[in-house]
């Protein structure tokens, strides 16, 4: 009898800080994070400021990119930070749409091209 050993390694390797990329969605979310980080945007973490990428789910749903900066540490308003994220993501060829109420979006919807 032959046994097949299932690898404990994630199917798509690891992202920053050894974040396991087990699915295509994990890998694609890391792609969005990487585009923003390479452009100099700070990722949410310590000191709890910056952008946050949330998986919107399967089935072609967008990723959600939010500004999670605290007011006292912000150099830009949340609206200005989101606009900067949008310019960066659009320049990288990603599809980006604002989301939220009226002209003051609280987050962005992002799809890989």
N, CA, C and O atoms as CSV, one atom per row, in Angstrom:
chain,resi,resn,atom,element,x,y,z
A,1,UNK,N,N,0.838,-1.171,0.000
A,1,UNK,CA,C,0.000,0.000,0.000
A,1,UNK,C,C,0.889,1.243,0.000
A,1,UNK,O,O,1.831,1.344,0.786
A,2,UNK,N,N,0.586,2.165,-0.871
A,2,UNK,CA,C,1.346,3.397,-0.969
A,2,UNK,C,C,0.579,4.495,-0.241
A,2,UNK,O,O,-0.628,4.652,-0.421
A,3,UNK,N,N,1.287,5.236,0.567
A,3,UNK,CA,C,0.649,6.347,1.261
A,3,UNK,C,C,1.151,7.653,0.668
A,3,UNK,O,O,2.322,7.786,0.314
A,4,UNK,N,N,0.272,8.579,0.571
A,4,UNK,CA,C,0.633,9.898,0.073
A,4,UNK,C,C,0.699,10.837,1.261
A,4,UNK,O,O,-0.244,10.931,2.047
A,5,UNK,N,N,1.799,11.517,1.384
A,5,UNK,CA,C,1.956,12.463,2.488
A,5,UNK,C,C,1.533,13.845,2.023
A,5,UNK,O,O,2.024,14.353,1.014
A,6,UNK,N,N,0.635,14.434,2.755
A,6,UNK,CA,C,0.161,15.774,2.444
A,6,UNK,C,C,1.114,16.768,3.088
A,6,UNK,O,O,1.420,16.681,4.277
A,7,UNK,N,N,1.570,17.704,2.288
A,7,UNK,CA,C,2.511,18.700,2.786
A,7,UNK,C,C,1.802,19.694,3.693
A,7,UNK,O,O,0.656,20.069,3.450
A,8,UNK,N,N,2.490,20.108,4.726
A,8,UNK,CA,C,1.968,21.139,5.615
A,8,UNK,C,C,2.242,22.535,5.061
A,8,UNK,O,O,1.762,23.533,5.600
A,9,UNK,N,N,3.019,22.594,3.982
A,9,UNK,CA,C,3.343,23.887,3.387
A,9,UNK,C,C,2.122,24.458,2.677
A,9,UNK,O,O,1.395,23.718,2.014
A,10,UNK,N,N,1.884,25.764,2.804
A,10,UNK,CA,C,0.756,26.367,2.094
A,10,UNK,C,C,0.967,26.286,0.583
A,10,UNK,O,O,2.096,26.387,0.103
A,11,UNK,N,N,-0.107,26.107,-0.153
A,11,UNK,CA,C,-0.046,25.899,-1.600
A,11,UNK,C,C,0.653,27.035,-2.342
A,11,UNK,O,O,1.290,26.788,-3.366
A,12,UNK,N,N,0.553,28.276,-1.855
A,12,UNK,CA,C,1.139,29.420,-2.548
A,12,UNK,C,C,2.268,30.079,-1.748
A,12,UNK,O,O,2.589,31.249,-1.955
A,13,UNK,N,N,2.852,29.323,-0.852
A,13,UNK,CA,C,3.997,29.822,-0.093
A,13,UNK,C,C,3.588,30.726,1.053
A,13,UNK,O,O,2.540,30.547,1.673
A,14,UNK,N,N,4.441,31.698,1.316
A,14,UNK,CA,C,4.231,32.597,2.442
A,14,UNK,C,C,4.329,34.047,1.989
A,14,UNK,O,O,5.097,34.384,1.088
A,15,UNK,N,N,3.545,34.888,2.627
A,15,UNK,CA,C,3.624,36.319,2.401
A,15,UNK,C,C,4.530,36.952,3.441
A,15,UNK,O,O,5.326,36.280,4.096
A,16,UNK,N,N,4.389,38.249,3.573
A,16,UNK,CA,C,5.182,38.991,4.546
A,16,UNK,C,C,4.886,38.481,5.953
A,16,UNK,O,O,3.754,38.117,6.271
A,17,UNK,N,N,5.900,38.461,6.768
A,17,UNK,CA,C,5.808,37.971,8.146
A,17,UNK,C,C,5.341,36.516,8.206
A,17,UNK,O,O,4.669,36.101,9.150
A,18,UNK,N,N,5.710,35.760,7.182
A,18,UNK,CA,C,5.395,34.320,7.085
A,18,UNK,C,C,3.889,34.038,7.136
A,18,UNK,O,O,3.456,33.014,7.665
A,19,UNK,N,N,3.115,34.947,6.587
A,19,UNK,CA,C,1.668,34.747,6.494
A,19,UNK,C,C,1.423,33.623,5.491
A,19,UNK,O,O,1.829,33.754,4.336
A,20,UNK,N,N,0.773,32.521,5.882
A,20,UNK,CA,C,0.556,31.412,4.956
A,20,UNK,C,C,-0.439,31.783,3.859
A,20,UNK,O,O,-1.498,32.350,4.128
A,21,UNK,N,N,-0.084,31.456,2.634
A,21,UNK,CA,C,-0.937,31.723,1.477
A,21,UNK,C,C,-1.482,30.385,0.994
A,21,UNK,O,O,-0.918,29.762,0.094
A,22,UNK,N,N,-2.567,29.955,1.588
A,22,UNK,CA,C,-3.119,28.626,1.326
A,22,UNK,C,C,-4.014,28.562,0.096
A,22,UNK,O,O,-4.155,27.499,-0.510
A,23,UNK,N,N,-4.617,29.676,-0.279
A,23,UNK,CA,C,-5.541,29.695,-1.416
A,23,UNK,C,C,-5.144,30.786,-2.402
A,23,UNK,O,O,-4.299,31.632,-2.108
A,24,UNK,N,N,-5.770,30.753,-3.582
A,24,UNK,CA,C,-5.522,31.825,-4.557
A,24,UNK,C,C,-5.955,33.173,-3.983
A,24,UNK,O,O,-5.311,34.190,-4.242
A,25,UNK,N,N,-7.039,33.192,-3.209
A,25,UNK,CA,C,-7.500,34.443,-2.594
A,25,UNK,C,C,-6.460,34.979,-1.616
A,25,UNK,O,O,-6.221,36.186,-1.572
A,26,UNK,N,N,-5.837,34.096,-0.830
A,26,UNK,CA,C,-4.760,34.528,0.076
A,26,UNK,C,C,-3.629,35.155,-0.727
A,26,UNK,O,O,-3.118,36.219,-0.376
A,27,UNK,N,N,-3.245,34.482,-1.810
A,27,UNK,CA,C,-2.158,34.979,-2.662
A,27,UNK,C,C,-2.522,36.323,-3.272
A,27,UNK,O,O,-1.699,37.239,-3.289
A,28,UNK,N,N,-3.756,36.454,-3.775
A,28,UNK,CA,C,-4.179,37.701,-4.403
A,28,UNK,C,C,-4.284,38.849,-3.394
A,28,UNK,O,O,-3.959,39.989,-3.724
A,29,UNK,N,N,-4.732,38.561,-2.176
A,29,UNK,CA,C,-4.763,39.592,-1.135
A,29,UNK,C,C,-3.353,40.068,-0.821
A,29,UNK,O,O,-3.126,41.257,-0.597
A,30,UNK,N,N,-2.410,39.135,-0.806
A,30,UNK,CA,C,-1.011,39.507,-0.564
A,30,UNK,C,C,-0.475,40.354,-1.712
A,30,UNK,O,O,0.357,41.234,-1.490
A,31,UNK,N,N,-0.936,40.103,-2.932
A,31,UNK,CA,C,-0.546,40.925,-4.080
A,31,UNK,C,C,-1.004,42.364,-3.873
A,31,UNK,O,O,-0.243,43.297,-4.129
A,32,UNK,N,N,-2.234,42.553,-3.414
A,32,UNK,CA,C,-2.745,43.901,-3.142
A,32,UNK,C,C,-1.899,44.568,-2.059
A,32,UNK,O,O,-1.507,45.727,-2.197
A,33,UNK,N,N,-1.622,43.838,-0.986
A,33,UNK,CA,C,-0.778,44.390,0.094
A,33,UNK,C,C,0.599,44.776,-0.428
A,33,UNK,O,O,1.130,45.834,-0.091
A,34,UNK,N,N,1.168,43.909,-1.250
A,34,UNK,CA,C,2.517,44.148,-1.768
A,34,UNK,C,C,2.568,45.403,-2.630
A,34,UNK,O,O,3.520,46.178,-2.540
A,35,UNK,N,N,1.552,45.608,-3.466
A,35,UNK,CA,C,1.499,46.817,-4.304
A,35,UNK,C,C,1.503,48.059,-3.416
A,35,UNK,O,O,2.237,49.010,-3.682
A,36,UNK,N,N,0.694,48.053,-2.376
A,36,UNK,CA,C,0.628,49.214,-1.482
A,36,UNK,C,C,1.924,49.411,-0.699
A,36,UNK,O,O,2.401,50.536,-0.554
A,37,UNK,N,N,2.487,48.318,-0.198
A,37,UNK,CA,C,3.755,48.437,0.562
A,37,UNK,C,C,4.881,48.956,-0.313
A,37,UNK,O,O,5.648,49.820,0.112
A,38,UNK,N,N,4.989,48.437,-1.532
A,38,UNK,CA,C,6.077,48.871,-2.436
A,38,UNK,C,C,5.997,50.348,-2.773
A,38,UNK,O,O,7.012,50.979,-3.066
A,39,UNK,N,N,4.782,50.904,-2.733
A,39,UNK,CA,C,4.594,52.334,-3.008
A,39,UNK,C,C,4.839,53.190,-1.765
A,39,UNK,O,O,4.711,54.413,-1.812
A,40,UNK,N,N,5.190,52.541,-0.656
A,40,UNK,CA,C,5.512,53.284,0.557
A,40,UNK,C,C,4.371,53.475,1.528
A,40,UNK,O,O,4.519,54.184,2.523
A,41,UNK,N,N,3.233,52.854,1.260
A,41,UNK,CA,C,2.110,52.952,2.197
A,41,UNK,C,C,2.348,51.996,3.358
A,41,UNK,O,O,2.832,50.881,3.168
A,42,UNK,N,N,2.009,52.435,4.534
A,42,UNK,CA,C,2.206,51.634,5.747
A,42,UNK,C,C,1.040,50.666,5.918
A,42,UNK,O,O,-0.125,51.037,5.772
A,43,UNK,N,N,1.382,49.411,6.233
A,43,UNK,CA,C,0.358,48.403,6.492
A,43,UNK,C,C,-0.033,48.441,7.963
A,43,UNK,O,O,0.807,48.665,8.835
A,44,UNK,N,N,-1.309,48.220,8.226
A,44,UNK,CA,C,-1.788,48.203,9.603
A,44,UNK,C,C,-1.028,47.155,10.401
A,44,UNK,O,O,-0.822,46.034,9.936
A,45,UNK,N,N,-0.631,47.513,11.557
A,45,UNK,CA,C,0.135,46.643,12.451
A,45,UNK,C,C,0.645,47.526,13.569
A,45,UNK,O,O,-0.082,48.391,14.056
A,46,UNK,N,N,1.846,47.328,13.968
A,46,UNK,CA,C,2.413,48.228,14.963
A,46,UNK,C,C,2.993,49.410,14.255
A,46,UNK,O,O,3.789,49.201,13.339
A,47,UNK,N,N,2.681,50.597,14.581
A,47,UNK,CA,C,1.915,51.096,15.730
A,47,UNK,C,C,0.412,51.229,15.472
A,47,UNK,O,O,-0.186,52.227,15.876
A,48,UNK,N,N,-0.191,50.287,14.834
A,48,UNK,CA,C,-1.631,50.267,14.574
A,48,UNK,C,C,-2.088,51.404,13.674
A,48,UNK,O,O,-3.100,52.052,13.941
A,49,UNK,N,N,-1.347,51.636,12.622
A,49,UNK,CA,C,-1.679,52.649,11.626
A,49,UNK,C,C,-1.484,52.059,10.242
A,49,UNK,O,O,-0.638,51.186,10.048
A,50,UNK,N,N,-2.255,52.529,9.289
A,50,UNK,CA,C,-2.021,52.155,7.906
A,50,UNK,C,C,-3.210,51.494,7.238
A,50,UNK,O,O,-4.345,51.587,7.705
A,51,UNK,N,N,-2.916,50.816,6.120
A,51,UNK,CA,C,-3.978,50.182,5.348
A,51,UNK,C,C,-4.241,48.772,5.844
A,51,UNK,O,O,-3.397,48.149,6.488
A,52,UNK,N,N,-5.417,48.293,5.533
A,52,UNK,CA,C,-5.818,46.935,5.877
A,52,UNK,C,C,-6.501,46.340,4.648
A,52,UNK,O,O,-7.375,46.976,4.058
A,53,UNK,N,N,-6.108,45.122,4.255
A,53,UNK,CA,C,-6.729,44.429,3.124
A,53,UNK,C,C,-7.543,43.274,3.691
A,53,UNK,O,O,-7.024,42.430,4.421
A,54,UNK,N,N,-8.818,43.251,3.346
A,54,UNK,CA,C,-9.737,42.236,3.839
A,54,UNK,C,C,-10.266,41.448,2.656
A,54,UNK,O,O,-10.650,42.029,1.642
A,55,UNK,N,N,-10.287,40.140,2.778
A,55,UNK,CA,C,-10.806,39.285,1.722
A,55,UNK,C,C,-12.315,39.430,1.682
A,55,UNK,O,O,-12.996,39.185,2.678
A,56,UNK,N,N,-12.833,39.824,0.539
A,56,UNK,CA,C,-14.271,39.998,0.394
A,56,UNK,C,C,-15.024,38.702,0.187
A,56,UNK,O,O,-16.253,38.709,0.117
A,57,UNK,N,N,-14.315,37.589,0.086
A,57,UNK,CA,C,-14.959,36.296,-0.134
A,57,UNK,C,C,-14.719,35.795,-1.547
A,57,UNK,O,O,-14.145,36.497,-2.379
A,58,UNK,N,N,-15.162,34.582,-1.804
A,58,UNK,CA,C,-14.976,33.977,-3.119
A,58,UNK,C,C,-16.055,34.436,-4.094
A,58,UNK,O,O,-16.905,35.263,-3.765
A,59,UNK,N,N,-16.000,33.890,-5.275
A,59,UNK,CA,C,-17.035,34.168,-6.262
A,59,UNK,C,C,-16.889,35.498,-6.955
A,59,UNK,O,O,-17.885,36.102,-7.352
A,60,UNK,N,N,-15.662,35.969,-7.109
A,60,UNK,CA,C,-15.438,37.221,-7.822
A,60,UNK,C,C,-15.679,38.472,-7.015
A,60,UNK,O,O,-15.649,39.575,-7.561
A,61,UNK,N,N,-15.918,38.324,-5.721
A,61,UNK,CA,C,-16.123,39.500,-4.880
A,61,UNK,C,C,-14.812,40.261,-4.711
A,61,UNK,O,O,-13.736,39.665,-4.753
A,62,UNK,N,N,-14.900,41.569,-4.520
A,62,UNK,CA,C,-13.667,42.359,-4.408
A,62,UNK,C,C,-12.996,42.190,-3.052
A,62,UNK,O,O,-13.597,41.729,-2.082
A,63,UNK,N,N,-11.727,42.581,-3.025
A,63,UNK,CA,C,-11.039,42.747,-1.759
A,63,UNK,C,C,-11.438,44.116,-1.230
A,63,UNK,O,O,-11.797,45.006,-2.001
A,64,UNK,N,N,-11.377,44.283,0.069
A,64,UNK,CA,C,-11.692,45.558,0.699
A,64,UNK,C,C,-10.387,46.150,1.222
A,64,UNK,O,O,-9.646,45.487,1.949
A,65,UNK,N,N,-10.109,47.395,0.851
A,65,UNK,CA,C,-8.941,48.113,1.360
A,65,UNK,C,C,-9.458,49.280,2.186
A,65,UNK,O,O,-10.204,50.128,1.697
A,66,UNK,N,N,-9.046,49.305,3.444
A,66,UNK,CA,C,-9.510,50.346,4.363
A,66,UNK,C,C,-8.321,51.091,4.950
A,66,UNK,O,O,-7.206,50.573,5.008
A,67,UNK,N,N,-8.581,52.308,5.380
A,67,UNK,CA,C,-7.589,53.117,6.078
A,67,UNK,C,C,-7.826,52.928,7.566
A,67,UNK,O,O,-8.899,53.253,8.075
A,68,UNK,N,N,-6.833,52.409,8.260
A,68,UNK,CA,C,-6.989,52.115,9.689
A,68,UNK,C,C,-6.074,52.972,10.554
A,68,UNK,O,O,-5.686,52.557,11.646
A,69,UNK,N,N,-5.731,54.147,10.082
A,69,UNK,CA,C,-4.842,55.021,10.844
A,69,UNK,C,C,-5.584,55.740,11.952
A,69,UNK,O,O,-6.736,56.142,11.792
A,70,UNK,N,N,-4.908,55.895,13.070
A,70,UNK,CA,C,-5.472,56.671,14.175
A,70,UNK,C,C,-5.306,58.150,13.884
A,70,UNK,O,O,-4.343,58.560,13.236
A,71,UNK,N,N,-6.233,58.935,14.355
A,71,UNK,CA,C,-6.261,60.360,14.054
A,71,UNK,C,C,-4.983,61.076,14.465
A,71,UNK,O,O,-4.463,61.885,13.697
A,72,UNK,N,N,-4.472,60.803,15.636
A,72,UNK,CA,C,-3.319,61.584,16.112
A,72,UNK,C,C,-2.026,61.266,15.364
A,72,UNK,O,O,-1.076,62.045,15.433
A,73,UNK,N,N,-1.968,60.148,14.658
A,73,UNK,CA,C,-0.747,59.790,13.932
A,73,UNK,C,C,-0.857,60.019,12.437
A,73,UNK,O,O,0.120,59.830,11.711
A,74,UNK,N,N,-2.014,60.417,11.967
A,74,UNK,CA,C,-2.256,60.590,10.549
A,74,UNK,C,C,-1.511,61.781,9.980
A,74,UNK,O,O,-1.448,62.841,10.604
A,75,UNK,N,N,-0.950,61.607,8.800
A,75,UNK,CA,C,-0.389,62.745,8.087
A,75,UNK,C,C,-1.381,63.240,7.045
A,75,UNK,O,O,-1.300,64.386,6.602
A,76,UNK,N,N,-2.329,62.373,6.649
A,76,UNK,CA,C,-3.379,62.727,5.702
A,76,UNK,C,C,-4.729,62.376,6.321
A,76,UNK,O,O,-4.804,61.562,7.242
A,77,UNK,N,N,-5.778,62.986,5.818
A,77,UNK,CA,C,-7.125,62.598,6.253
A,77,UNK,C,C,-7.419,61.204,5.701
A,77,UNK,O,O,-6.769,60.778,4.747
A,78,UNK,N,N,-8.382,60.488,6.276
A,78,UNK,CA,C,-8.717,59.165,5.742
A,78,UNK,C,C,-9.100,59.218,4.267
A,78,UNK,O,O,-8.752,58.320,3.501
A,79,UNK,N,N,-9.814,60.266,3.868
A,79,UNK,CA,C,-10.205,60.414,2.467
A,79,UNK,C,C,-8.977,60.585,1.579
A,79,UNK,O,O,-8.909,60.001,0.497
A,80,UNK,N,N,-8.006,61.380,2.026
A,80,UNK,CA,C,-6.784,61.586,1.254
A,80,UNK,C,C,-5.938,60.308,1.200
A,80,UNK,O,O,-5.330,60.006,0.173
A,81,UNK,N,N,-5.901,59.561,2.309
A,81,UNK,CA,C,-5.153,58.300,2.308
A,81,UNK,C,C,-5.785,57.311,1.342
A,81,UNK,O,O,-5.079,56.653,0.579
A,82,UNK,N,N,-7.112,57.200,1.366
A,82,UNK,CA,C,-7.790,56.303,0.435
A,82,UNK,C,C,-7.562,56.725,-1.013
A,82,UNK,O,O,-7.416,55.874,-1.890
A,83,UNK,N,N,-7.532,58.027,-1.270
A,83,UNK,CA,C,-7.256,58.513,-2.623
A,83,UNK,C,C,-5.840,58.117,-3.055
A,83,UNK,O,O,-5.619,57.746,-4.208
A,84,UNK,N,N,-4.890,58.196,-2.130
A,84,UNK,CA,C,-3.515,57.782,-2.438
A,84,UNK,C,C,-3.456,56.281,-2.709
A,84,UNK,O,O,-2.762,55.847,-3.628
A,85,UNK,N,N,-4.179,55.483,-1.914
A,85,UNK,CA,C,-4.235,54.038,-2.158
A,85,UNK,C,C,-4.825,53.762,-3.538
A,85,UNK,O,O,-4.337,52.911,-4.281
A,86,UNK,N,N,-5.884,54.497,-3.862
A,86,UNK,CA,C,-6.549,54.279,-5.158
A,86,UNK,C,C,-5.615,54.588,-6.320
A,86,UNK,O,O,-5.565,53.832,-7.290
A,87,UNK,N,N,-4.875,55.690,-6.235
A,87,UNK,CA,C,-3.922,56.027,-7.298
A,87,UNK,C,C,-2.871,54.935,-7.448
A,87,UNK,O,O,-2.536,54.537,-8.564
A,88,UNK,N,N,-2.355,54.453,-6.326
A,88,UNK,CA,C,-1.327,53.410,-6.354
A,88,UNK,C,C,-1.860,52.132,-6.978
A,88,UNK,O,O,-1.212,51.553,-7.850
A,89,UNK,N,N,-3.019,51.690,-6.547
A,89,UNK,CA,C,-3.589,50.438,-7.039
A,89,UNK,C,C,-3.980,50.530,-8.511
A,89,UNK,O,O,-3.774,49.583,-9.270
A,90,UNK,N,N,-4.545,51.669,-8.914
A,90,UNK,CA,C,-4.921,51.872,-10.311
A,90,UNK,C,C,-3.686,51.887,-11.203
A,90,UNK,O,O,-3.696,51.302,-12.285
A,91,UNK,N,N,-2.625,52.552,-10.755
A,91,UNK,CA,C,-1.381,52.600,-11.526
A,91,UNK,C,C,-0.777,51.212,-11.706
A,91,UNK,O,O,-0.073,50.961,-12.684
A,92,UNK,N,N,-1.050,50.309,-10.763
A,92,UNK,CA,C,-0.538,48.940,-10.852
A,92,UNK,C,C,-1.443,48.043,-11.704
A,92,UNK,O,O,-1.170,46.853,-11.855
A,93,UNK,N,N,-2.525,48.615,-12.265
A,93,UNK,CA,C,-3.396,47.858,-13.143
A,93,UNK,C,C,-4.552,47.152,-12.462
A,93,UNK,O,O,-5.220,46.322,-13.080
A,94,UNK,N,N,-4.798,47.467,-11.196
A,94,UNK,CA,C,-5.913,46.854,-10.487
A,94,UNK,C,C,-7.173,47.696,-10.690
A,94,UNK,O,O,-7.091,48.912,-10.866
A,95,UNK,N,N,-8.317,47.056,-10.663
A,95,UNK,CA,C,-9.589,47.769,-10.769
A,95,UNK,C,C,-9.994,48.206,-9.363
A,95,UNK,O,O,-10.035,47.397,-8.436
A,96,UNK,N,N,-10.290,49.489,-9.222
A,96,UNK,CA,C,-10.598,50.053,-7.903
A,96,UNK,C,C,-11.861,50.895,-7.997
A,96,UNK,O,O,-12.024,51.694,-8.919
A,97,UNK,N,N,-12.747,50.705,-7.036
A,97,UNK,CA,C,-13.958,51.517,-6.938
A,97,UNK,C,C,-14.119,51.986,-5.501
A,97,UNK,O,O,-13.840,51.232,-4.569
A,98,UNK,N,N,-14.566,53.222,-5.312
A,98,UNK,CA,C,-14.843,53.671,-3.947
A,98,UNK,C,C,-16.091,52.969,-3.430
A,98,UNK,O,O,-16.952,52.553,-4.205
A,99,UNK,N,N,-16.174,52.848,-2.149
A,99,UNK,CA,C,-17.360,52.253,-1.524
A,99,UNK,C,C,-17.661,53.025,-0.263
A,99,UNK,O,O,-16.743,53.495,0.410
A,100,UNK,N,N,-18.880,53.160,0.059
A,100,UNK,CA,C,-19.264,53.904,1.237
A,100,UNK,C,C,-20.374,54.873,0.903
A,100,UNK,O,O,-20.926,54.842,-0.197
A,101,UNK,N,N,-20.693,55.708,1.822
A,101,UNK,CA,C,-21.816,56.621,1.660
A,101,UNK,C,C,-21.396,57.921,0.987
A,101,UNK,O,O,-20.426,58.554,1.405
A,102,UNK,N,N,-22.111,58.314,-0.037
A,102,UNK,CA,C,-21.911,59.611,-0.678
A,102,UNK,C,C,-20.507,59.826,-1.196
A,102,UNK,O,O,-19.894,58.923,-1.766
A,103,UNK,N,N,-20.001,61.037,-0.993
A,103,UNK,CA,C,-18.674,61.405,-1.479
A,103,UNK,C,C,-17.577,61.110,-0.466
A,103,UNK,O,O,-16.416,61.433,-0.718
A,104,UNK,N,N,-17.903,60.519,0.651
A,104,UNK,CA,C,-16.920,60.247,1.696
A,104,UNK,C,C,-16.794,58.741,1.901
A,104,UNK,O,O,-17.317,58.202,2.876
A,105,UNK,N,N,-16.094,58.049,0.974
A,105,UNK,CA,C,-15.984,56.599,1.096
A,105,UNK,C,C,-15.157,56.203,2.312
A,105,UNK,O,O,-14.202,56.886,2.683
A,106,UNK,N,N,-15.537,55.107,2.915
A,106,UNK,CA,C,-14.795,54.622,4.075
A,106,UNK,C,C,-13.835,53.508,3.710
A,106,UNK,O,O,-12.969,53.147,4.507
A,107,UNK,N,N,-13.979,52.961,2.515
A,107,UNK,CA,C,-13.076,51.918,2.055
A,107,UNK,C,C,-13.138,51.827,0.536
A,107,UNK,O,O,-13.978,52.461,-0.103
A,108,UNK,N,N,-12.235,51.029,-0.033
A,108,UNK,CA,C,-12.192,50.792,-1.462
A,108,UNK,C,C,-12.488,49.338,-1.755
A,108,UNK,O,O,-12.165,48.454,-0.962
A,109,UNK,N,N,-13.109,49.096,-2.909
A,109,UNK,CA,C,-13.273,47.727,-3.413
A,109,UNK,C,C,-12.215,47.538,-4.486
A,109,UNK,O,O,-12.056,48.390,-5.360
A,110,UNK,N,N,-11.480,46.411,-4.426
A,110,UNK,CA,C,-10.358,46.184,-5.334
A,110,UNK,C,C,-10.465,44.800,-5.951
A,110,UNK,O,O,-10.703,43.811,-5.258
A,111,UNK,N,N,-10.283,44.747,-7.278
A,111,UNK,CA,C,-10.214,43.493,-8.013
A,111,UNK,C,C,-8.881,43.434,-8.735
A,111,UNK,O,O,-8.398,44.453,-9.228
A,112,UNK,N,N,-8.279,42.248,-8.805
A,112,UNK,CA,C,-7.088,42.068,-9.617
A,112,UNK,C,C,-7.535,42.040,-11.074
A,112,UNK,O,O,-8.623,41.556,-11.385
A,113,UNK,N,N,-6.700,42.556,-11.958
A,113,UNK,CA,C,-7.045,42.612,-13.386
A,113,UNK,C,C,-7.030,41.234,-14.001
A,113,UNK,O,O,-7.295,41.087,-15.194
